[in-house]
Structure formats: structure tokens, C-alpha cells
Amino acid sequence: MTTFIPKAVQEALDQARLLGFKSKNRLRVHMGDEIYPVLRLWSGGFSVEAGGVPQLRGLVDLYDGARHLSQCLIVASEEEAGEMRYEFKRATAASETAPLDFYRAPDAPVGLIGQESLGEG
């Protein structure tokens, strides 16, 4: 039995698959002032639509809606079935707070109240 699929049918299947990725995905890649939709994301990289996005390289930011996920250094991997795949050379998770350069005990007070702030003194 043969599994030959005509070229027109294969192209229609690829377009339907890409449309499915686009419709249910909030992921975006930011490069400078430009924003492009991400089709798929996995631990080692991501993919974008091959025809609609220029060649990306260097430092980019990944977002899920308005939430910053990570800052990544990327390199182009391969193009297949309408997707351009990129691999991470480095992916640093974004944080909402600055990293501490000292140990903070879990039971430490949040702040101190001095005598001046109590109206005494």
C-alpha cells in the first residue's frame, strides 16, 4: 500500500496545521520593535511561520500575552512544512523582581519602624 499524497493536498494540510497553531497560541517573539507570533515552543527552541517572518537571529524576548517569559539568544535551525525553527543558544527566564545579592531569611521582617515614625522623639 502506498502513502503518496498529492502536493496540493499536502499544502492544504500544512496550511490548516499552521492556522490551528496561530488560532490557539498567545506566544510572541519580540525583536527590537517588531513582534511576531510563535507557532510552537519547546524546551530547546521555538518556531514561527516561514513566509510571514523575516530571518531572526541574535537576542529576542519571548512573551505569553503581556507576560515576559524569557530573553533568548537564538540561531536558525531549519525550515520545514511552512515553519522556520530556531534553537536557543541561551534562554534566561524573566523575573518580575531583581535578584538579591544576599540571603533573606524566610521569617525576616519586611520593614522596620523607627521611633521617628511613631511620633516619639
Residue, then its C-alpha position, 0 to 999 in steps of 0.5 A: m500500500t502506498t502513502f503518496i499524497p498529492k502536493a496540493v493536498q499536502e499544502a492544504l494540510d500544512q496550511a490548516r496545521l499552521l492556522g490551528f497553531k496561530s488560532k490557539n497560541r498567545l506566544r510572541v517573539h519580540m525583536g527590537d520593535e517588531i513582534y511576531p507570533v510563535l507557532r510552537l515552543w519547546s524546551g530547546g527552541f521555538s518556531v514561527e511561520a516561514g513566509g510571514v517572518p523575516q530571518l531572526r537571529g541574535l537576542v529576542d524576548l519571548y512573551d505569553g500575552a503581556r507576560h515576559l517569559s524569557q530573553c533568548l539568544i537564538v540561531a536558525s535551525e531549519e525550515e520545514a512544512g511552512e515553519m522556520r525553527y530556531e534553537f536557543k543558544r541561551a534562554t534566561a527566564a524573566s523575573e518580575t523582581a531583581p535578584l538579591d545579592f544576599y540571603r533573606a531569611p524566610d521569617a525576616p521582617v519586611g520593614l522596620i519602624g523607627q521611633e521617628s515614625l511613631g511620633e516619639g522623639 
